[in-house]
Amino acid sequence: MTPAAADLMRSLRGQHGPLMFHQSGGCCDGSAPMCYLEGEFRTGASDVLLEELHIDGVDEPISFWMSTSQYQAWKHTHITVDVVPGRGSGFSLEAPEGVRFLIRSRVLTPEEVAALPS
């Protein structure tokens, strides 16, 4: 995550409580990572837990989930959560802040792919 995204997550955590992210493979609002109260978005067998984000100043990790179909397309990429000016999703907690979360990605190097657990 970028420093700006971490700052926003700290602010949202302070306002709302424990958080989670979900990145779906859908269109429109589902194209961006969406931030919810922890447990507000129900995950299931069609979702992959990518990471538990640890942010200084936030007591608990923030889970980051992705739909399995999206994961299959992105599993060989390094993703970074960023924040940019703009209108966030109506369902995502940052929507009233005048910003939106965004995923930036790059393809993993052959050395990074080799280091992945099998």
C-alpha positions, 0 to 999 in steps of 0.5 A: 500500500502507498503511504496515502492509502495507509493514512486513509485506512487509519482515518477510516479505521478511527471513524468506523472500526475494523476494516476489510477490503474486497476486490471483485472481478465485476464491472463498475464499482466492483472494478475497484477495491472496496473498503467495508467494515470487517465482516460487512461483506460476506466472503465465501468459497469464491474468494481468496484471502490475499493478505492481512494488511498491517498498518502502524496505528491500526490495532488489527490487520485489515483483511484483503480479499479477492474473487477467485476469478480475479485472483486467477487473472492477477496471481502473477502480479504484485498489487499495491493499494493506492488512493486517488482523487475521485468519487469512490463507490457508494458502498465503499467507506471512502466514498464521502471523502472525495477519494477512491482506492485504486489497485496499481499492479505490475507483473512479477519478475521470474525470480519473484514467481520462483519464490512463491510458495507452491 
